[in-house]
Amino acid sequence: MSSPANDSLFCQEQASRSNRLFRVSHVFAEPSTQDSLVPLHALFSSLEQVCAGTRDESVAESRLAWWQEEIAGRGIRASAHPVMKEWVRTGADQRIPEGLVYRLVQSARQRLDGTPPTDRDGLEALCLQTGSPLIEMELTLCGCDPDTSGLEQLSLKA
């Protein structure tokens, strides 16, 4: 049985393990938002590990389908997963709509079906598809309106 301390530690390790953006976001976030960023980035890292670290695409698809069911079917508040429990404990569930969380999972599922980019435009599209849901969730968590944040202006072009 997990405890809040174990859930928090799990999320901290998951967020820090492979997500360098977490460290930057966490350092510059308002103190009232810092705790809520941990499960957000832990979820992002978990999904990215499924996409990048699972050789068998059918296994990756099953794992992402599980996340989708956990969020959209069962509901974040009913989840027993440490990331979702920490999500609720920190109040992120009150500030980030489930639809945005679901979109993050959908973005990961779409990447499984996609072909790798072969040019700069394809790379840019993949980066936006991968990062936009996370950025929108961070902005929402921090009390900013993602629709007016200039996300559409992000570009790799010099």
Solvent accessible surface area in square Angstrom, and as a share of the most:
residue,aa,sasa,rsa
1,M,240,1.07
2,S,43,0.28
3,S,42,0.27
4,P,89,0.56
5,A,75,0.58
6,N,85,0.44
7,D,4,0.02
8,S,39,0.25
9,L,104,0.51
10,F,77,0.32
11,C,0,0.00
12,Q,71,0.32
13,E,89,0.40
14,Q,10,0.05
15,A,0,0.00
16,S,32,0.21
17,R,149,0.54
18,S,68,0.44
19,N,9,0.05
20,R,194,0.71
21,L,105,0.52
22,F,5,0.02
23,R,114,0.42
24,V,89,0.51
25,S,22,0.14
26,H,47,0.21
27,V,104,0.60
28,F,166,0.69
29,A,15,0.12
30,E,119,0.53
31,P,110,0.69
32,S,92,0.59
33,T,6,0.04
34,Q,49,0.22
35,D,86,0.45
36,S,1,0.01
37,L,1,0.01
38,V,11,0.06
39,P,0,0.00
40,L,0,0.00
41,H,0,0.00
42,A,0,0.00
43,L,0,0.00
44,F,19,0.08
45,S,2,0.01
46,S,12,0.08
47,L,1,0.01
48,E,44,0.20
49,Q,57,0.26
50,V,15,0.09
51,C,30,0.18
52,A,94,0.73
53,G,61,0.59
54,T,23,0.13
55,R,244,0.89
56,D,74,0.38
57,E,96,0.43
58,S,75,0.48
59,V,56,0.32
60,A,1,0.00
61,E,51,0.23
62,S,68,0.44
63,R,120,0.44
64,L,0,0.00
65,A,37,0.29
66,W,113,0.40
67,W,14,0.05
68,Q,37,0.17
69,E,105,0.47
70,E,7,0.03
71,I,1,0.00
72,A,59,0.46
73,G,49,0.47
74,R,125,0.46
75,G,15,0.15
76,I,1,0.01
77,R,156,0.57
78,A,54,0.42
79,S,8,0.05
80,A,68,0.53
81,H,40,0.18
82,P,33,0.21
83,V,0,0.00
84,M,0,0.00
85,K,66,0.28
86,E,3,0.02
87,W,0,0.00
88,V,41,0.24
89,R,125,0.46
90,T,23,0.13
91,G,19,0.18
92,A,0,0.00
93,D,26,0.13
94,Q,128,0.57
95,R,88,0.32
96,I,2,0.01
97,P,76,0.48
98,E,80,0.36
99,G,49,0.48
100,L,26,0.13
101,V,0,0.00
102,Y,72,0.27
103,R,95,0.35
104,L,4,0.02
105,V,0,0.00
106,Q,52,0.23
107,S,8,0.05
108,A,1,0.00
109,R,56,0.20
110,Q,102,0.45
111,R,43,0.16
112,L,27,0.13
113,D,112,0.58
114,G,46,0.44
115,T,124,0.72
116,P,109,0.68
117,P,49,0.31
118,T,137,0.80
119,D,86,0.44
120,R,128,0.47
121,D,88,0.46
122,G,25,0.24
123,L,82,0.41
124,E,23,0.10
125,A,61,0.47
126,L,60,0.30
127,C,57,0.34
128,L,60,0.30
129,Q,59,0.26
130,T,27,0.16
131,G,18,0.17
132,S,19,0.12
133,P,3,0.02
134,L,3,0.01
135,I,60,0.31
136,E,30,0.13
137,M,0,0.00
138,E,33,0.15
139,L,41,0.20
140,T,29,0.17
141,L,3,0.02
142,C,58,0.35
143,G,70,0.68
144,C,66,0.40
145,D,76,0.39
146,P,25,0.15
147,D,123,0.64
148,T,111,0.64
149,S,50,0.32
150,G,21,0.20
151,L,25,0.13
152,E,133,0.60
153,Q,143,0.63
154,L,78,0.39
155,S,62,0.40
156,L,76,0.38
157,K,120,0.51
158,A,144,1.12
